[in-house]
Amino acid sequence: MFNEEDYVRRSVEAVRAALERVGAGWELVLVDDASTDGTAAAADAEAARDPRVRVLHNPVNRRLGGSLRAGLAAARGDVVLYTDADLPADLEQLPRALHLLDYQEADLLAGYRFDRTGEGLRRALLARSYNLILRVLFGLRIRDVNFAFKLMRRRLLERITLTSEGSFIDAELLLRTRKAGGRVIQMGLDYFPRSRGASTLSSPGTVFGILREMARSFRELR
């Protein structure tokens, strides 16, 4: 979460409702990426209300990659789901995703959007181009690399080391899973664009950061 104070309460309530339908023994890890608004206080308030909610506060802004790495390192469950604070996917589909992960004996399930029109033409074109580049350069045949719904096993995370600090982290996670011999499956999901705040994923700085990290990792991960 970076400056997501309008989403914190809604996100926690939605995640809690979905996880309680799955069963007992869950935790929710919120990563506050050095927000400058009321995100940190709102997250701490949610943790104070429910001991199953934990908050990590990055002392400096670590962007998506650094924040995701921190969250995955702190997560203690045998199965870990990562998603964004703006809830881009319907978490009611979590039981189905867990079933598929077990049924297919997979290590990682990557969600993809059935319909991307809600995110706008520019971002949709950038995403298609990015997925194509990854397919050509790395042979990565994933339909929606950067979609924030990835379900993975703890044993997989213990076998790979992520290094990305930026938005290349999704591709790196998938590529390192493949390199480690992990099995990846995909699952289609309805997509819900954010209703408040602004995404920075398609900003020039983020795009150049992805390309820079991609070039640095090319020789190792291709």
N, C-alpha and C positions, 0 to 999 in steps of 0.2 A: 504494500500500500504506500503510495506517495501522494499526499494531499488528497485523500479520499474520505474526508470526514463525513460527507453526505452519504457515503455508502457503508460505513463501518457497521452500524446497528442492523441495517437491512441484510448485509452480507452474513453476519454472525447468526442472525435468526434463521435465514434460509439454509445455511449449512447445518446448523443444529437440528432443524426439522428433518432434513434429509438423512443425517447420520443416525438420528434416533429411530428412524424406520429401518435402518440397516441392522441395528443391534447395539449391544453394550460394548464397552471397551474402545472408545474412540477419543481422539483429542483433536483440537483445532489450533494450529499455529499461525498467528498473524505476524507478518513481518512489516514493521513500519520503517520505511526507507528514508529516515531523517526528514520527515514531513515538516513543513513550516506552518501548517494550519492546525486544526484541532484533532487531527487523526490520532496522534499518540495518546492524548487524553481519552478519546472515545474508545480506543482499543483497550487501554488499561481499565476503563470502567467495565467493559464487557468481561475481561478476565477476572475482575473482582466479583462479578456476579456469578461466574461459573468456573470452578477449578479446572474443568476440562479445556478451558481456553487459555492459551499461553501467548505472550507477546514478546517478540524480539525487537529491539530498537537498534537500528544501525546508527552508530555515532556520526557517520558521514554518509552521503548519498552514494549507494553502491549500484544503482540502476537495476535492471531486471536480473541480469546474470548473477551479480553479487547477492542480491536479495534472495533469489531462488536457491542459490547454493547454501545460504545461511539457513533457510527454512528446511531444506532437505536434510541438512546435517543435524538439525535439532529434532526432526520428527522421529518418533520412537516406535511407530507401528510397523507391523509386518507388511502392510500394504499402505502406500502413500499416494494421495491424490494431490496434484497441484492445479490451482486455478487462480483467476484474477479476482480482485475485489469487486469488479463491476458485474460479476456473475454472467459471463457470456454464454454459458450452457445451462440447461435445465438439470439441476442436481437430483431431481427425482429419477433421472436415468442412472444414478449411481448403482443401484442393485443390479441392473442389467449389465453394466460395465464390469462389476465384480464377478458376476456369473460367467461372462465371456472370458475374462482373464483366467478363471479356473478351468472352464470347459475347454479352452484352446491351449491350456498349459503354457500360457505366454508369460513373458517377463514384464512387458510394457504394453499398455493400450493407449493409442493416440486417437483422440477424437478429431473429427473433421466436420465442417459446417455443411449441412444440406444446401443452404441458400445463403450466399454472401452479399446479396444486394443491399442489405441494411447497413453495411459499413461504408458505402459510398464508392463511386467509380474509381477514384484515384487509388484508394487503399486496396481495393480488389485487384486492380491491375498490377500494383506493386507486389501483392502477395502471389499472384499467378506467375509473375516474372521470377520472383525469388524461388518459388517451388521448382520452376523449370531449371533455373541455374543450378540448384542443388542436385537435381536429377542428372543433369549433363555432367557436372564437374565431379560429383561424389557417387553417382548411381543411387541416390536416396529416393526411393519410390514411395513417398509419403504424400498424401493428397493435400494436407493442410498443416505444414510444418509448425507454424507459430501459433496454432490455436491452443488456448490455455485450458486444456482438459487432458491431462496425462496421468494415467493410473499406473503405478509401477510397484514392483516388489522390493522390499528392503534388501534382500539378498543381491539384487542387481546393483543398487546404489553402493553396496559394499565392495563391488568389483570394479567400479569405474571412478575416475577422478575428473570432475568438471573444473574448467579453468576460466570460462568466459565471464566477463564482467558486464557484458551488454546483451542485446537481444539476439545474438547468435546462440544463446544458451539452449534454445529449443532444438536447433539443428545439432548442436554438439551432443546433447543428451541422446538423441536418436542415433547419431553416428557412433558414439562410444558404446552404446548398447549393441549395435551391430558388430563392432569390432571385438566386443567381449563375448560374442556368440549368443547374445540374448535374442529371444523371439519377440517380434513386434507385431501386433495386430491393430486394426483400425475399426472405428465405429462411428457411424454418422449421427449427428446431433442437430437439433434445432439451435439456431444462433439468435441471441438477443443483444443488439447493439446497446452501448451504454446510454442511459437516459439523463445523465448529469456528469459534469466534469469533462475533461478532454483527454484523448489518447495521444501519446507522443510517438507511437510505433512507426508512423509514416513520416515523421519529421526528417529533414535532411541530415541532422546530426545523428539520429538513430540509424538511418540507412547507411551513412558512411561508416559508422561504427561497426555495423554488421559486415560490410564488405572488408573492412580492415581485419577483423577477427577471422573472417573466412579465409582471407589470403594467408594469414599467419598459421592457420591450422590445416591448410590444404595438403601439404606433403604428408602430415601425420595421419589424417583422417580419410583421405580419398580411398 
